[in-house]
Amino acid sequence: MYFFLFYLSLSDTCLSTSIAPRIIVDSLLKKTTISFSECIIQVFTSHVFGCLEIFILILMAVDRYVAICKPLHYTTIMSRRVCSGLVAVAWVGSYVHSLTQIFLALSLPFCGPNVIDHYFCDLQPLLKLACADTYVINLLLVSNSGAICTVSFVILMFSYVIILYSLRNHSAEGRRKALSTCISHIIVVILFFGPCIFIYTRPATTFPMDKMIAVFYTIGTPLLNPLIYTLRNAEVKNAMRRLWKIN
C-alpha cells in the first residue's frame, strides 16, 4: 500500500505544482498573461498527473482487494516486480491520454481574442478560443477524459462493493482493520472523481461554479489526501495522542 501511496503523493504534488505556482506568481505580480507554449505545457502536465492519480487509485483498489480477499497469496500476486510494472503501465497510459488531448487541441486554429475565462489553462476554455467548429473535437475530448473518469469511478466503486461484501467472512478485528483502510481510500476517490466527472463528462458548456470546482480537484484534493491517509494511520494517531497528552 505504501508503494502506491508514494506515487499517489507524487501525482498530487506534481498536479498542484503544475498549476498553483503560476497562480501565486500571477496574483503577486498582477500579471495575467501566459504564452501559448506555456499554456499547452500546463494542459499537458495537469492531464498527465491527473490521469496518473486516477490510475494509481485503481491500483490501490486492486492492492486492497488482493490483501483482503486473497491474503495468503498477497506477497506472490502483488510482488514488487508486479507493482512496478503496474505503475509503469499507469505512467504510459497517462502520457498517451495527455498527448492525445494535446494533439487534438493543436489541430485547431487560434486567431483571438486570446482571453481564457479560467484561472489556469484547460481544454474546455481553450476550445472557446478556436476559430473553427469544435463540436467534433469536443466530443473526442469528452469521450477521452470523461470516459476515463466515469469508467474508472465505476470500476473503483464496484471493486469496493466486492471488498466490503467479502468482509462478512472476516473476524470483527479483521473487518475493523480492513474498513479503516478502505474508508480513507473511498473518501479520496469521491473527493477527486466527483469534481472531475462534473467537469469532463458534459459538452462544452460552462457554469459559474466551474472555477470553484476546478480549484477543489486541482489544489484542494491534493492537499487533503495526505491528511486523510495520515489520520487513518494507527502509528500517526498514537503519536498525536502522546503529543496531546504531553501538551
HUURBEL-V21913 format. One line per field, one symbol per residue. phi: phi as a letter, one per 40 degrees, with the letter a starting at -180 (. if undefined). psi: psi as a letter, one per 40 degrees, with the letter a starting at -180 (. if undefined). A space follows every 50 residues. Layout:
# HUURBEL-V21913
phi=???
psi=???
This chain:
# HUURBEL-V21913
phi=.cccccccccccccccccbcdccccccccfbbbbcccccccccccccccc cccccccccccccccccccbccbccccbccccccccccccccccccdccc cccccccccbbgccbccacacbcccccccccacbcccccccccccccccc cccccccccccccccccccccccccccccccccccccccccccdcccccb bbccbbbdcdccccccccbccdccddccccccccccccccccccccc
psi=dddddddddddddddddeddddddddddefhfhhiddddddddddddddd dddddddddddddddddddgddeddddfiddddddddddddddddddddd dddddeeihheihghhgieihidddddeeifihedddddddddcdddddd dddddddddddddddeedeiidddddddddddddddddddddddddddde fiigiiidedddddddedddddddddddddeehddddddddddddd.
